[in-house]
Amino acid sequence: MRLVGIDHIAINVLDLKRSLEFYTKVLGLKVTEREYSKPGTEYFLDCGGSLVGLIQGKEEEKHLLQDGGVGGNHFAFRVSTKDFDQVVEELKTQKVPITFSKKREKSWSVYFLDPDGNKLEITAWPLEDK
């Protein structure tokens, strides 16, 4: 077996319309034309060569991407090092809850929450961007 990358991730959300607005207007993703979306049920968004799927979930079956326990923890988007500080400022301007931010020698990270409390990350790789 030879995997060549991540095709897509998909998360269940409580309010599909609210989440679609967050992922498109705050994070800048666009609804893809590569995959069918089902308005009111699910949307797939372009993110480089991968897709992010938003699926209408059920409130009584909540399981977040978060620290602790077993299961998903978070997923990360990548930006160039030169854009990292501006991205962090944009998140702050949009009043997105930031939970952790750090610039290490090899990687820079900002962790934040989507409208449902799922933990997301934006990462830059300064040594690779030189």
N, C-alpha and C positions, 0 to 999 in steps of 0.2 A: 504494500500500500504506500502511495506517495501523495500526501495532502499538499495542495498548492496554495492554500490560504483560507481565510474565513469568508464564507459566502454571505452569511447574514446572521444577525442575532434578532431575536424577537422577544418582546416583553408584553405582558398583560398590563393594561392600564385601567383605572377606574372611570375616567372621563376621556373618551377617545378624542373628542373635539378639543378639549383643553390641552391634551398631550400633543396632538398634531400641531396646534398653535405654538407650543413651547419648542418642539423639535424643528419646526420650520422657521419661525420668526426669531427665536432666541439663538438657536444653534445653527440656523442657516441651511438645513437640509431641505431637499426638494422631493416631492412625491415622484417616484420613479415611473418611467414608461416601460421598463424591462419586465416588470411583474405586474399582474393584475392586483388592484386594490378593490376592496369591497366597502364602499362608504357606509359608515355606521357600524362596521364589523372589524375591518382591519385596513391598514395602509402600510405600504413599503416605501421607504425613503432611501434615496441614493446617498452613499457616504463613501466616496472614492470608488474602489472596485467592489465594495461590499454594500449590503443593504441593512437597514434597521427596520424591523417590523414592529408596528404598534397594533396590538390586538385588544379589542374591548373585553375586559375581564369582568369577573363577578366579585363584588365587595366581600362576600362571606368567605372567599377563598384567597385571602391575601398572603402573599409570600414575596417579600421585597428582595432586591439586590442590596444587601447590607452586610455589615460585619457580623461575625458570630454565627453559630449554628452550622448547619450543613446545607449546601446548595450554592446558588450564584452569589457572588460578592459584588462585582461591578463590571462594567466594560468601559473601555477607553477609546477616545477619539485622538487622532494625532494632528498636530499643527507644526508649522516650521518654528524654529527657535526665534526667528525675528518677529513672529506674530504673537508669541506666547503672552507677553505682558499686556498687549492690547486686548487679547481674548479674556484675560483675567479681569481687566477693567470693564469690558463689556458685560461680563457676568454680574459684576457688582452693580453696574448701572441698571441692569434689568432686575436687580434685587433677587438674584438666584442665590439660594442658601449655599455658601461655600463652607465645607467642613474641614478642609486641610489644603495647604499649599506649601510647596517646598521646591527649591532649586538645588539639586544635587549635582555633582560633577558630571555624571553620565546621563541623568534624566531630570526633567523638570515636570512637576505634576501639580494640577489643581483638581481637587475632588469637590463635587457639588451634588445637589439633589434635584431630581426632576419633580414635576408637580405631584407625583404619587409617592415621593420619598425614596425612589430608587437611586442608588449611588452610582454616579458617573464620574469619569475622569477625562481630562484633556492633558495629553503628554507631548513634550517636545524632547528631542534627542540632540543636544548641542554638539556633541563630538561627531555625530553623523552629518550634521548640517554645515560643517565647516567647508 
